[in-house]
Amino acid sequence: MGNGQQLQAFRGHTGEVYSVALSSNGKHLTAGSRDGAVALWDTTSGTRLRHVEHFSVFSVVLSNWNGQVRQQLAATGGPTVLTL
């Protein structure tokens, strides 16, 4: 790492990505997008593990427990918080 080469591409959103969170163990990445979706990827394989359509996603957070992703939280621009 550190040589400027792309390590992985995470595809699936159709709008601008507003927020990205990396799990503390580096195994998962989540992103919220203008397209109203929240996605969770495996960082090693690039496989999308979850994809949920929602609305106005501005912020995402990952929480880990014993190395496993137990919850993915996506705070929206409105009064709703999506929990996966």
Summary of the structure (lengths in Angstrom):
residues: 84
radius of gyration: 12.7
end to end distance: 31.2
largest distance: 42.3
contacts: 227
relative contact order: 0.22
helix: 0%
strand: 54%
